[in-house]
Amino acid sequence: MKILYNNLDGKIYYSVYNTDWFKFQHSTNIPLTEFEIDEVDPDNKMVCLDLKKYGNAWKTDINGQGKYYIENNELFSRDGWEEFIRIY
């Protein structure tokens, strides 16, 4: 899986399975850094599923932070993260 993130703040914008990479196009106006995680490794399987579900920038907690972020070229998750669903 390839993860595209902002190198300045670690915010993940896209998580794309390797099989989908050839047809993927991103549309951000900032340069993104590529991080790769082995999606086939059994230890990473749940992380990759979770990244696909929560890794994109539009799912955030009440503070506007995503569940995962990258710092010093390592992937981290926030403890106690809960998706914020705005009710109108």
Chimera marker file (.cmm) of the C-alpha trace (Angstrom):
<marker_set name="trace">
<marker id="1" x="0.000" y="0.000" z="0.000" r="1" g="1" b="0" radius="0.5"/>
<marker id="2" x="1.209" y="3.471" z="-0.826" r="1" g="1" b="0" radius="0.5"/>
<marker id="3" x="0.452" y="6.317" z="1.528" r="1" g="1" b="0" radius="0.5"/>
<marker id="4" x="0.724" y="9.903" z="0.341" r="1" g="1" b="0" radius="0.5"/>
<marker id="5" x="1.228" y="12.411" z="3.123" r="1" g="1" b="0" radius="0.5"/>
<marker id="6" x="2.347" y="15.963" z="3.810" r="1" g="1" b="0" radius="0.5"/>
<marker id="7" x="5.949" y="15.789" z="4.992" r="1" g="1" b="0" radius="0.5"/>
<marker id="8" x="5.575" y="18.996" z="7.040" r="1" g="1" b="0" radius="0.5"/>
<marker id="9" x="2.820" y="17.866" z="9.409" r="1" g="1" b="0" radius="0.5"/>
<marker id="10" x="2.526" y="14.093" z="8.763" r="1" g="1" b="0" radius="0.5"/>
<marker id="11" x="-1.096" y="14.357" z="7.640" r="1" g="1" b="0" radius="0.5"/>
<marker id="12" x="-2.140" y="11.457" z="5.408" r="1" g="1" b="0" radius="0.5"/>
<marker id="13" x="-4.099" y="12.452" z="2.335" r="1" g="1" b="0" radius="0.5"/>
<marker id="14" x="-4.367" y="9.168" z="0.418" r="1" g="1" b="0" radius="0.5"/>
<marker id="15" x="-3.910" y="5.457" z="1.040" r="1" g="1" b="0" radius="0.5"/>
<marker id="16" x="-3.901" y="3.363" z="-2.123" r="1" g="1" b="0" radius="0.5"/>
<marker id="17" x="-3.523" y="-0.387" z="-2.525" r="1" g="1" b="0" radius="0.5"/>
<marker id="18" x="-0.707" y="-1.364" z="-4.872" r="1" g="1" b="0" radius="0.5"/>
<marker id="19" x="-3.217" y="-2.972" z="-7.258" r="1" g="1" b="0" radius="0.5"/>
<marker id="20" x="-4.996" y="0.401" z="-7.630" r="1" g="1" b="0" radius="0.5"/>
<marker id="21" x="-1.851" y="2.507" z="-7.955" r="1" g="1" b="0" radius="0.5"/>
<marker id="22" x="-1.723" y="2.428" z="-11.776" r="1" g="1" b="0" radius="0.5"/>
<marker id="23" x="-5.105" y="4.165" z="-12.081" r="1" g="1" b="0" radius="0.5"/>
<marker id="24" x="-4.798" y="6.506" z="-9.086" r="1" g="1" b="0" radius="0.5"/>
<marker id="25" x="-4.505" y="10.279" z="-9.512" r="1" g="1" b="0" radius="0.5"/>
<marker id="26" x="-4.337" y="12.709" z="-6.632" r="1" g="1" b="0" radius="0.5"/>
<marker id="27" x="-5.640" y="16.234" z="-6.761" r="1" g="1" b="0" radius="0.5"/>
<marker id="28" x="-3.920" y="18.188" z="-4.008" r="1" g="1" b="0" radius="0.5"/>
<marker id="29" x="-2.113" y="21.444" z="-4.609" r="1" g="1" b="0" radius="0.5"/>
<marker id="30" x="0.749" y="20.566" z="-2.264" r="1" g="1" b="0" radius="0.5"/>
<marker id="31" x="3.634" y="18.173" z="-2.878" r="1" g="1" b="0" radius="0.5"/>
<marker id="32" x="3.042" y="14.858" z="-1.134" r="1" g="1" b="0" radius="0.5"/>
<marker id="33" x="5.622" y="12.361" z="0.082" r="1" g="1" b="0" radius="0.5"/>
<marker id="34" x="5.183" y="8.656" z="-0.598" r="1" g="1" b="0" radius="0.5"/>
<marker id="35" x="5.355" y="6.078" z="2.199" r="1" g="1" b="0" radius="0.5"/>
<marker id="36" x="4.995" y="2.358" z="1.516" r="1" g="1" b="0" radius="0.5"/>
<marker id="37" x="3.695" y="-0.388" z="3.788" r="1" g="1" b="0" radius="0.5"/>
<marker id="38" x="3.642" y="-4.098" z="2.931" r="1" g="1" b="0" radius="0.5"/>
<marker id="39" x="-0.075" y="-4.830" z="2.585" r="1" g="1" b="0" radius="0.5"/>
<marker id="40" x="0.483" y="-8.606" z="2.236" r="1" g="1" b="0" radius="0.5"/>
<marker id="41" x="2.287" y="-8.988" z="5.570" r="1" g="1" b="0" radius="0.5"/>
<marker id="42" x="-0.187" y="-10.521" z="8.080" r="1" g="1" b="0" radius="0.5"/>
<marker id="43" x="0.925" y="-8.020" z="10.741" r="1" g="1" b="0" radius="0.5"/>
<marker id="44" x="-0.035" y="-5.118" z="8.465" r="1" g="1" b="0" radius="0.5"/>
<marker id="45" x="-3.324" y="-6.457" z="7.114" r="1" g="1" b="0" radius="0.5"/>
<marker id="46" x="-5.554" y="-4.825" z="9.735" r="1" g="1" b="0" radius="0.5"/>
<marker id="47" x="-3.583" y="-1.576" z="9.581" r="1" g="1" b="0" radius="0.5"/>
<marker id="48" x="-4.085" y="-1.418" z="5.809" r="1" g="1" b="0" radius="0.5"/>
<marker id="49" x="-7.813" y="-2.091" z="6.136" r="1" g="1" b="0" radius="0.5"/>
<marker id="50" x="-8.019" y="0.575" z="8.803" r="1" g="1" b="0" radius="0.5"/>
<marker id="51" x="-6.021" y="3.022" z="6.673" r="1" g="1" b="0" radius="0.5"/>
<marker id="52" x="-8.393" y="2.484" z="3.781" r="1" g="1" b="0" radius="0.5"/>
<marker id="53" x="-11.308" y="3.168" z="6.102" r="1" g="1" b="0" radius="0.5"/>
<marker id="54" x="-9.871" y="6.043" z="8.187" r="1" g="1" b="0" radius="0.5"/>
<marker id="55" x="-6.607" y="7.101" z="6.532" r="1" g="1" b="0" radius="0.5"/>
<marker id="56" x="-7.969" y="9.733" z="4.198" r="1" g="1" b="0" radius="0.5"/>
<marker id="57" x="-8.044" y="13.347" z="5.296" r="1" g="1" b="0" radius="0.5"/>
<marker id="58" x="-11.855" y="13.634" z="5.368" r="1" g="1" b="0" radius="0.5"/>
<marker id="59" x="-12.351" y="11.282" z="8.366" r="1" g="1" b="0" radius="0.5"/>
<marker id="60" x="-11.177" y="13.113" z="11.456" r="1" g="1" b="0" radius="0.5"/>
<marker id="61" x="-11.745" y="13.311" z="15.182" r="1" g="1" b="0" radius="0.5"/>
<marker id="62" x="-13.280" y="16.316" z="16.906" r="1" g="1" b="0" radius="0.5"/>
<marker id="63" x="-9.871" y="18.082" z="16.770" r="1" g="1" b="0" radius="0.5"/>
<marker id="64" x="-9.600" y="17.654" z="12.991" r="1" g="1" b="0" radius="0.5"/>
<marker id="65" x="-6.891" y="14.982" z="13.176" r="1" g="1" b="0" radius="0.5"/>
<marker id="66" x="-6.892" y="11.710" z="11.240" r="1" g="1" b="0" radius="0.5"/>
<marker id="67" x="-6.462" y="8.369" z="13.000" r="1" g="1" b="0" radius="0.5"/>
<marker id="68" x="-3.035" y="7.801" z="11.438" r="1" g="1" b="0" radius="0.5"/>
<marker id="69" x="-0.115" y="10.102" z="10.791" r="1" g="1" b="0" radius="0.5"/>
<marker id="70" x="3.502" y="9.770" z="9.732" r="1" g="1" b="0" radius="0.5"/>
<marker id="71" x="6.387" y="11.172" z="11.729" r="1" g="1" b="0" radius="0.5"/>
<marker id="72" x="10.101" y="10.621" z="11.062" r="1" g="1" b="0" radius="0.5"/>
<marker id="73" x="9.200" y="8.231" z="8.233" r="1" g="1" b="0" radius="0.5"/>
<marker id="74" x="7.216" y="5.950" z="10.579" r="1" g="1" b="0" radius="0.5"/>
<marker id="75" x="3.477" y="5.289" z="10.664" r="1" g="1" b="0" radius="0.5"/>
<marker id="76" x="1.682" y="6.005" z="13.958" r="1" g="1" b="0" radius="0.5"/>
<marker id="77" x="-1.920" y="5.797" z="15.151" r="1" g="1" b="0" radius="0.5"/>
<marker id="78" x="-3.523" y="8.047" z="17.734" r="1" g="1" b="0" radius="0.5"/>
<marker id="79" x="-4.626" y="6.293" z="20.920" r="1" g="1" b="0" radius="0.5"/>
<marker id="80" x="-8.311" y="6.687" z="21.732" r="1" g="1" b="0" radius="0.5"/>
<marker id="81" x="-9.106" y="8.178" z="18.324" r="1" g="1" b="0" radius="0.5"/>
<marker id="82" x="-12.841" y="8.402" z="17.553" r="1" g="1" b="0" radius="0.5"/>
<marker id="83" x="-14.341" y="9.592" z="14.298" r="1" g="1" b="0" radius="0.5"/>
<marker id="84" x="-16.274" y="12.831" z="14.657" r="1" g="1" b="0" radius="0.5"/>
<marker id="85" x="-19.600" y="12.786" z="12.860" r="1" g="1" b="0" radius="0.5"/>
<marker id="86" x="-21.155" y="16.206" z="12.506" r="1" g="1" b="0" radius="0.5"/>
<marker id="87" x="-24.933" y="16.165" z="12.906" r="1" g="1" b="0" radius="0.5"/>
<marker id="88" x="-26.749" y="18.990" z="11.197" r="1" g="1" b="0" radius="0.5"/>
<link id1="1" id2="2" r="1" g="1" b="0" radius="0.2"/>
<link id1="2" id2="3" r="1" g="1" b="0" radius="0.2"/>
<link id1="3" id2="4" r="1" g="1" b="0" radius="0.2"/>
<link id1="4" id2="5" r="1" g="1" b="0" radius="0.2"/>
<link id1="5" id2="6" r="1" g="1" b="0" radius="0.2"/>
<link id1="6" id2="7" r="1" g="1" b="0" radius="0.2"/>
<link id1="7" id2="8" r="1" g="1" b="0" radius="0.2"/>
<link id1="8" id2="9" r="1" g="1" b="0" radius="0.2"/>
<link id1="9" id2="10" r="1" g="1" b="0" radius="0.2"/>
<link id1="10" id2="11" r="1" g="1" b="0" radius="0.2"/>
<link id1="11" id2="12" r="1" g="1" b="0" radius="0.2"/>
<link id1="12" id2="13" r="1" g="1" b="0" radius="0.2"/>
<link id1="13" id2="14" r="1" g="1" b="0" radius="0.2"/>
<link id1="14" id2="15" r="1" g="1" b="0" radius="0.2"/>
<link id1="15" id2="16" r="1" g="1" b="0" radius="0.2"/>
<link id1="16" id2="17" r="1" g="1" b="0" radius="0.2"/>
<link id1="17" id2="18" r="1" g="1" b="0" radius="0.2"/>
<link id1="18" id2="19" r="1" g="1" b="0" radius="0.2"/>
<link id1="19" id2="20" r="1" g="1" b="0" radius="0.2"/>
<link id1="20" id2="21" r="1" g="1" b="0" radius="0.2"/>
<link id1="21" id2="22" r="1" g="1" b="0" radius="0.2"/>
<link id1="22" id2="23" r="1" g="1" b="0" radius="0.2"/>
<link id1="23" id2="24" r="1" g="1" b="0" radius="0.2"/>
<link id1="24" id2="25" r="1" g="1" b="0" radius="0.2"/>
<link id1="25" id2="26" r="1" g="1" b="0" radius="0.2"/>
<link id1="26" id2="27" r="1" g="1" b="0" radius="0.2"/>
<link id1="27" id2="28" r="1" g="1" b="0" radius="0.2"/>
<link id1="28" id2="29" r="1" g="1" b="0" radius="0.2"/>
<link id1="29" id2="30" r="1" g="1" b="0" radius="0.2"/>
<link id1="30" id2="31" r="1" g="1" b="0" radius="0.2"/>
<link id1="31" id2="32" r="1" g="1" b="0" radius="0.2"/>
<link id1="32" id2="33" r="1" g="1" b="0" radius="0.2"/>
<link id1="33" id2="34" r="1" g="1" b="0" radius="0.2"/>
<link id1="34" id2="35" r="1" g="1" b="0" radius="0.2"/>
<link id1="35" id2="36" r="1" g="1" b="0" radius="0.2"/>
<link id1="36" id2="37" r="1" g="1" b="0" radius="0.2"/>
<link id1="37" id2="38" r="1" g="1" b="0" radius="0.2"/>
<link id1="38" id2="39" r="1" g="1" b="0" radius="0.2"/>
<link id1="39" id2="40" r="1" g="1" b="0" radius="0.2"/>
<link id1="40" id2="41" r="1" g="1" b="0" radius="0.2"/>
<link id1="41" id2="42" r="1" g="1" b="0" radius="0.2"/>
<link id1="42" id2="43" r="1" g="1" b="0" radius="0.2"/>
<link id1="43" id2="44" r="1" g="1" b="0" radius="0.2"/>
<link id1="44" id2="45" r="1" g="1" b="0" radius="0.2"/>
<link id1="45" id2="46" r="1" g="1" b="0" radius="0.2"/>
<link id1="46" id2="47" r="1" g="1" b="0" radius="0.2"/>
<link id1="47" id2="48" r="1" g="1" b="0" radius="0.2"/>
<link id1="48" id2="49" r="1" g="1" b="0" radius="0.2"/>
<link id1="49" id2="50" r="1" g="1" b="0" radius="0.2"/>
<link id1="50" id2="51" r="1" g="1" b="0" radius="0.2"/>
<link id1="51" id2="52" r="1" g="1" b="0" radius="0.2"/>
<link id1="52" id2="53" r="1" g="1" b="0" radius="0.2"/>
<link id1="53" id2="54" r="1" g="1" b="0" radius="0.2"/>
<link id1="54" id2="55" r="1" g="1" b="0" radius="0.2"/>
<link id1="55" id2="56" r="1" g="1" b="0" radius="0.2"/>
<link id1="56" id2="57" r="1" g="1" b="0" radius="0.2"/>
<link id1="57" id2="58" r="1" g="1" b="0" radius="0.2"/>
<link id1="58" id2="59" r="1" g="1" b="0" radius="0.2"/>
<link id1="59" id2="60" r="1" g="1" b="0" radius="0.2"/>
<link id1="60" id2="61" r="1" g="1" b="0" radius="0.2"/>
<link id1="61" id2="62" r="1" g="1" b="0" radius="0.2"/>
<link id1="62" id2="63" r="1" g="1" b="0" radius="0.2"/>
<link id1="63" id2="64" r="1" g="1" b="0" radius="0.2"/>
<link id1="64" id2="65" r="1" g="1" b="0" radius="0.2"/>
<link id1="65" id2="66" r="1" g="1" b="0" radius="0.2"/>
<link id1="66" id2="67" r="1" g="1" b="0" radius="0.2"/>
<link id1="67" id2="68" r="1" g="1" b="0" radius="0.2"/>
<link id1="68" id2="69" r="1" g="1" b="0" radius="0.2"/>
<link id1="69" id2="70" r="1" g="1" b="0" radius="0.2"/>
<link id1="70" id2="71" r="1" g="1" b="0" radius="0.2"/>
<link id1="71" id2="72" r="1" g="1" b="0" radius="0.2"/>
<link id1="72" id2="73" r="1" g="1" b="0" radius="0.2"/>
<link id1="73" id2="74" r="1" g="1" b="0" radius="0.2"/>
<link id1="74" id2="75" r="1" g="1" b="0" radius="0.2"/>
<link id1="75" id2="76" r="1" g="1" b="0" radius="0.2"/>
<link id1="76" id2="77" r="1" g="1" b="0" radius="0.2"/>
<link id1="77" id2="78" r="1" g="1" b="0" radius="0.2"/>
<link id1="78" id2="79" r="1" g="1" b="0" radius="0.2"/>
<link id1="79" id2="80" r="1" g="1" b="0" radius="0.2"/>
<link id1="80" id2="81" r="1" g="1" b="0" radius="0.2"/>
<link id1="81" id2="82" r="1" g="1" b="0" radius="0.2"/>
<link id1="82" id2="83" r="1" g="1" b="0" radius="0.2"/>
<link id1="83" id2="84" r="1" g="1" b="0" radius="0.2"/>
<link id1="84" id2="85" r="1" g="1" b="0" radius="0.2"/>
<link id1="85" id2="86" r="1" g="1" b="0" radius="0.2"/>
<link id1="86" id2="87" r="1" g="1" b="0" radius="0.2"/>
<link id1="87" id2="88" r="1" g="1" b="0" radius="0.2"/>
</marker_set>
